[in-house]
Amino acid sequence: MINFDFFTPTKILFGAGRESEVGKQVVAFGGHKVMIVYGKKGGHIETSGLLDRVHKSLSDAGLSYVDLNGVVPNPRLSLVKEGIRIGRAEGVDFLLPIGGGSVIDTAKGIGYGIANDFEMEDLLYGCVKTDKNLPIGVVLTIAAAGSEMSSSMVLTIEDGMMKRSYGHDCARPKFAIMNPELTYSLPAYQTASGAADIMMHTMERYFTPTDTDTSLTDRIAEGLMVSVRDAAQVAVKEPENYEARATLMWAGSLSHNGLTGAGRISDFGTHKIEHELGGMFDVAHGAGLAAIWGSWAKYVYNTNPGRFAQFGEKVFGDSDSITAWKTWCHSIGMPITLTELGIHPTDAQFEEMAEKCVFGRNGHVGFFQPLTKGDIVAILKMAK
């Protein structure tokens, strides 16, 4: 293994009904004025009664709060800026996203903006760095992004529709409340998209250029992926299967808190490419990853054929890992091509996405096999 740091400060409260404890947790971590961040006004967070339960828990703990709704998939920087403005005016000192990765990343962005004095674009484009954020707690309702335990956020800058990320341990949530029952209402497509994202967070770390022994981390990653493989197939057919939902929810956190990449260099080339699909076409993140991974894998296969064979054998029981991946994706209703994803980019759009992908990144992305603009165009065209 190479040297590594592993830091996971997030307190997990897992199980049915745990959202009733949110007020006590905010108090325990020093919050006084809370900004609740969530998705569509009038959406499921409100109609299910979850928001009312959170309001009650905060009020019972003597806390005041302000709501901010309107988060969308591929979250927008404009709402982050609105949250910063409101948060400063209201004296917010604690952020409480209710939802999945888009909501949590929006809250992280708001926290950076309130705690610092810089333009958010400068942070996302790498012009400035910081180790300051407001404390964040999470009520998780979607098993997918793993942002509830991760240090990273991804936001869409509307000027050019650029998706950019920033990561620092200061943005790791203080606590995450994870009740699998809160995911029962997710449509099958969104459940499957989340499962694909969880798999990919682990696969991006599994396909590594690190050539030293990482067998322990391999076994952890393989076990997690096998569990997700099976649980996803159950959850899309039995949406109220608690055990399947619980497996996906916990796996989502473990897949992106650093555990499955400990001791080795991660790739994340496929993620960077998919971010441009999301920025241009607003597709579901996990579905976009599913649609292009097979083409990425075919393109870089000769870098380390043995790694692909090991992945296939250990996770799918088939050394033909690319075909096995595609078969699994179809089994849960995920696309394996851009056509199946429902988009038909032009050659000019392929060029634009590839250009944006490498912009500000020294002309390449990924580490398993570094990819230039030309490589990315080729992969996207293969994925048609």
Beta strands, then each sheet from edge to edge (+ up, - down):
strand 1: 11-14
strand 2: 33-37
strand 3: 64-68
strand 4: 94-99
strand 5: 137-140
strand 6: 152-157
strand 7: 162-167
strand 8: 175-178
sheet 1: 1+ 8+ 5+ 4+ 2+ 3+
sheet 2: 6+ 7-
end
